[in-house]
Every structure is written in C-alpha cells, then in structure tokens.
Amino acid sequence: MIALFSPPVAGEGPLLAWLGVSLAFIYLAFSLATINHSAWGAELSPDPVERTRITAVREGLALVGW
C-alpha cells in the first residue's frame, strides 16, 4: 500500500506504469490472502459438520463487520 500512495517516480507515463504495477501487486496479494483465509476453516477439523460450523461462524462475523 505504501508503494501505491507514495510513488517515487515523476511524470505522467512512469506514474501510470507505477500505479498499474502497484495495483496488480496489491490485487494479487489480497487474492492470495483471501483464498488462504477461506481455506483455513477446512483445515481446522476433519469433521464435515465442524467445518460447516467454522465456515458459518467466519461468514457470520464477516457479515456483521468483525
């Protein structure tokens, strides 16, 4: 995020390239973090009922903003 908000380049062309690369990197990192966070519930328990409960709690907390 620091690279996105404080670019070390000047000029319109290099600035747009820096912005594009920074946004692509942030999107990739966020996607990897989200996939890992979503898969974590399945790794916590071998029981399908418990996995469902863990996932439901995670999604419920996400809905209330926690």
C-alpha positions in Angstrom: 0.0 0.0 0.0 2.9 2.4 0.6 4.0 1.9 -3.0 0.5 2.8 -4.2 0.2 6.1 -2.2 3.8 7.4 -2.3 5.2 6.8 -5.8 8.9 7.5 -6.2 8.6 8.5 -9.9 7.7 11.7 -11.6 6.0 12.3 -15.0 2.7 11.0 -16.3 3.8 7.9 -18.1 6.1 6.4 -15.4 3.5 7.4 -12.8 0.7 5.4 -14.6 3.1 2.4 -15.0 3.9 2.6 -11.3 0.2 2.8 -10.4 -0.6 -0.2 -12.7 2.1 -2.4 -11.2 1.3 -1.4 -7.7 -2.4 -2.1 -8.1 -1.7 -5.5 -9.8 0.6 -6.5 -6.9 -2.0 -5.4 -4.2 -4.8 -7.3 -6.0 -2.6 -10.4 -6.2 -1.6 -10.2 -2.6 -5.2 -9.7 -1.5 -6.4 -12.6 -3.6 -3.8 -14.9 -2.0 -4.7 -13.8 1.5 -8.5 -14.2 0.9 -8.0 -17.7 -0.6 -5.9 -18.8 2.4 -8.3 -17.3 4.9 -11.2 -19.1 3.2 -9.4 -22.5 3.1 -8.3 -22.2 6.7 -11.6 -23.4 8.1 -11.4 -26.6 6.1 -8.0 -27.4 7.6 -9.0 -26.9 11.2 -11.2 -30.0 11.5 -11.6 -33.3 9.6 -15.3 -33.5 10.6 -17.6 -32.1 7.9 -20.1 -30.8 10.4 -17.4 -28.9 12.3 -16.0 -27.5 9.1 -19.5 -26.2 8.2 -19.8 -24.7 11.7 -16.4 -23.0 11.4 -17.2 -21.6 8.0 -20.6 -20.4 9.1 -19.1 -18.5 12.1 -16.5 -16.9 9.8 -19.1 -15.8 7.3 -21.5 -14.6 10.0 -18.7 -12.5 11.6 -17.8 -11.1 8.2 -21.5 -10.0 7.7 -21.5 -8.1 10.9 -18.2 -6.5 10.1 -15.9 -8.2 12.6 
